[in-house]
């Protein structure tokens, strides 16, 4: 059965519900009043001696009462219908106007106007809906800004080594640079930097999309961290930075992908070396907190201002924006590290007392079960 168009509108459903209440009220009043009147009239005429006279009197009183009762109830019903109609329309307007605004704002956001916001009404329930909508719009606007920024950052990062390569090639063609091994080594270094950046971008895309495979197995954590410390010790010594490793008395065992765990530790220690000036100190320690093992990398470097601390895990973000790509890394290592930590059931957080006070990065990884299960792999789209 085809539904009438008016019945599909919430406004008329609200008004119709009000009308139903009025009609039911009128019917109940009439029915109850009629029953009571019969009983009252029977009691009133019971004292009349003549039965015929009593019956006639009862009929006259009943007819008169019903007439006046119908008039009174009719007037009251008319007033109730008018009141129900007015209040129903007002209520529908109060409910529907914010919903119409939400629909209009959603269409504008769908068209790309991410700065669109809707007013928050007085009603608590509608205010909750409007507030949630505005929060969603703010998040969409932030994601869109990140997307635009990412495109610009990627273009900038790729342009830097390409510009250097173009300069070397033009210099060779013009005879400004000699065709010697030193020139070709410099060009090869730019190519390696370009390849490393592309590999980082590919890794970032895969980990953000959950399309990276992990071979999770119980692993002793101390050897993994020591491997990263040993690999970066020469770099720290060449810069004049003290790199110390403090293993725990009881070595924890974690359920991780060994290569990825080493990659995260390598990135954290490398960043600490990069941002710690000569004469500084970097301390790497391993411990256990609850059901998680922790790798803590603390340095006495340049520190992180409180206002930028929430953004250091975003793509291409650098605390020291003046650093070049060669000295500052690709800018997405921390982003990749955090996603890898999440994929293994862990967490990566940062803390700093402010500029010049150093910083501390804490990697949390899940402890391996007491009865170690067989190694398992996570396929792409499962992390």
N, C-alpha and C positions, 0 to 999 in steps of 0.2 A: 504494500500500500504506500502510495506516494505521500510524503509528509508535507503539510502546508508550510510555505516559506516562513510564516510568522512564528510557527512552533520551533523552528530551528534557531531563533534568536533568543539569547539569554535574557534580554530585556523583557520580552513578552512572557517568557517562562516565569520570571520573578513576579510580574503583574498577575499572571494566571494563578500562581500559588497564593497570592494575597486574596484573589477573588474566591478561590476554593475555601479558604479560611472563613471568609465572610458568609458564604452560602451555608457551610456546615454550621456555623454559629447560629444563623437565623433558623435553620431547621431544628436544631437542638432546643433553642429557646421556645419555638412554637410547640414542639412535642411535649416538653416538660411542663410548660405553662398550661397546656390543654389538660394534661393529666391532673395537675394540681387544682385547676379550676373546677373540674368535675367533682373532685373530692370535697372542695370547700363549699360548693353549692349544695351538694347532698347534705352536708352537715348543717348548712344555714337554714334549709327549709325543713329540716327534720322535726322542728317544733310546731310546724303548722298542722292543725288537726285534720283538716280536709285534705285527703290524698290527691283529689283532682286539682284542687286549688294549689297545692304544693307543687305538683308536677308542672302546672302552667307557669307558676312563678319561677321555677327552676329553668324552664325553657326560655322565658323572657330575659332573665338575668344572664343566662349563658349566651344568648344571641347578642345582647348588648355588650357583654364583656368581650366576646370574640371580635365583634366589630371594632371596638376601641383598641383591642390588643393588636389586631391586624394593622390598623392605622399607625399605632405607635411603633410596632415592629417594622412596618414598611418604611416609615420615616427614618428609624434608626438604621435599617439596612441600607437605605440610600446614602445616608451620611457615612456609613462604614465603607460602602463601595467607593465613594469619592475619596475618602481618606486612604483606603488601600491602594487605589489607583495612583494618587499623588505620591504616597510614600514609596510605592513599588517603583515608579519611574525615577524618583530621586535616588533610591537605593541602587537601581540599575545603572543610573548615570555615574554614581560614585564608584561603582565597581568597574564599569565598562570603560570609562574614559582613560584611567591608567593603563588598562589592557590595550586599548587602541593606540596609546602612545608607545607602549612596548612593541607592538606590532610594527608601527611606523619606524621606530628607532632600529628594530632588527633588520628591516628592509634597507635602511640607509647603511647599516654596518655591512650587510651582504653586498651592497654596491661599492664598498671600499671606503666609506666615511667612518673610520675607526674612532674618531674623536667624539662621536655621537654619545650622548648620555640622556637619561630620562629623569624626570622629576620624581622625588620620593613622596608618595601620598601620606596622609595622616594615619590611615588604617594600618595596624601592626602587621597584618598578614600581607597586604599589598605592599607595604614598605619593605618587608622581607624579600618579596619577589623583585621589586625594583632595585633594591640594594644588591641582590645577587646578580641581576642583569648588568648593573653598572660595573660590578667587579669583573664579570666576564668580558665586558667591553674594554675595560682597562687592560686586562690580560691580553686580549686580541690586539689591542693597539701596541702593547709592549712587544709582542711576538712579531708584529709587522715591522716595527722599528728595528728589531734585531735582524729580521730578514734583509731589510734594506741596508743596514750597517754591515751585515755579513757579506753581501755582494760587493760593497765598496771595499771592505777589508781584503777580501780575496783578490779583487782586482789590483789593489795596492801591493799586496804581498807578492803576487806573481809579476807585477811590473818591475819590482826592484831588481831581481836577478836578470830579467830579460833586458832591462835597460843597460845593466853592466855588460852583458854579453854583446848587445848591439854596439856599445862603445868600443869594446875590444875588436869586433869585426870591422867596424869603420876605421879604427886606427890601423889595423893590418892592411886594409885596402888602400888607405891613404899613405901608408909608409910611416905613420907616426909611431907604431909599435913594431919592434923587430920580430920576425918569425922565429922565436927562440923558445926553448922549453919553459922558461919562466912565464911567458905570455900565455902559452897553452895551459900551463898548470893553473894560472889564475882563471882562465875560462872554464877549465874543468871543475874548479872549486865552485864557481857560480852555477854550473850545471848540477853539481851535487846538492847545492843548497836548494835549487829549484826542484829537484827530484825529491829531496827530503820534505819540502813543503807540500808537494802533491801527495806524497805518501801519508803525511800527517792529516791532510784534508780527507783523504780516503778513509783512514782509520777513524777519524772523527765522525764522518758520515755513517760508517758501519756501526760504531758503538752507540750513537744516538738513535739509530733505527733498530737496535737490538739484533743486528745481523752479523754478529761475531761469535765464533765457536770458542768454547772454553772447555778445557780438560781438567775438571775439578777432581782433586785427589788429596788425601791427607799428606801434608808436607811440613817438615820442621822449618819454622820461620827464621831462626837465627842464620842458617847457612844462606838462605835467599837474600837476607839483608846484608850479610857480610860480603856476598858476591857483588852487590851494587857498590858497597863502600870501597872494596878493593879495586874495582874498575875505575872509580873516580878519584882515588887517592892521588895519583900523579897530577891530575888537573888541579886539585886543591893545593898541592905542594908548589906547583908552578906559579900559582897566584899568591902564595904566601898565606894561605888559610889553613888553620888547624882543623883536621877532620878526625873526630874520635868516635869509636863505636863502643857502646856499653851494653854487652849482652846480659841477659838475666841469669839468675842462679838456676832457675828451672825453665828450660827452653820449651815454649809452647808449640803445639802442632796445630796447623790450620788447614781448613778445607778450601784450597785455592787452585788456580792455574799457576804453576810455578813461574812460567815465563812472564805472564802478565803481572804477577806480584813483583818480580824483579824489575819489570818495566816501570811500575809505579814508583818503587823505591829509588830507582835510577833517576827518574824525573824529579822527584822531590829533592834528592841530594844535589843533583845538577843545578836546580834553581837556587838552592841555598848557596852553593859556591858562586854562582853567577851574581848574586845580589849581596854577597858579603865582601866588604873591602879587605884589603891586605892587612894582616894581623888579626883578623877576626877568628871566631871559633864556631865550629859546627859540631853538634853532638847528636848522634843517632842512638836511640835506645829502643829496647823491646820490652814489653810488659803485658800483663793480662788485666783486663777490667771486666768483671762479670763473665759473660759468655763470649767475650770478644778478646782477641789479641790485638795489641796496639803497637804500631811503629811510629815513634815520635822523632821528628827531625826539627831540632831547635838551632837557630843561628843568631849571631849578633850583628846581622846585616842592617840594611837600610830601613827595615820595618815596613809596616803597612798602615796608612792612615785609616782611622775608624770609618770615615765616610765612603771609602772605596773597598773596604774589606768584603762586603757582600758580592762584589762584582769580579773578584779575582779568578773565579772559575768560569767566567764567560769567555767565549771565543775571542782570541786576539787581544785580550786585555793584558796590559802591562802596568805594574805599579809605577815604574819609571818609564814614562812615555818617550823620553829623550833617547833611550837606548836604540841602537840600530838593530836590524834583523840579525846581523852576524853576531852581535854580543848579547842580544836579548832573547834569542830562541824564536820559535815560530809563533808563540803566543797562544797555542792551543794544547800544549802538553798537560796543563792542569785540568783542562776540560776533559781530555781523553782519560786521564788518570781517575778522575772522579766517576766517570761513567763505567770504567772498568771495575772500580771498587764496588759500585752499586751492583754491577752484573754478578759479582762474586758474593753478594750478600753482605757487603761491608759498607764503610762510609769514609769520606775524606773531608776533613774540616781544617780551617785555618784560624789562627789567633795571633794578635799582635798588640803590644801596648802602645803602638804609635810610631811615627817616623823616628828612626835612629835607635829604636829599642829592640830591633830584631823581630823575628817572627817564628811561629811554631806551627808545623803541619802534623796532624795526627791521622794516621791511616788505621782504621779498625777493620779487622778481618775475622770471620767466624771461626771459632775453635773447631777442630775435628772431633767427631763423636768418639766416645771412649772405645767402643767396638767399631773400629774403622771399617766402613763399607768399601766395596770394590770401587776403583776409580770410575768416574762417570763423565760423560761429555755432554755439554749443552750445545745443541745445534743452533744455527742461526734462527732468529725470531723467537728464541726461548730465554733470552737473558733479559 
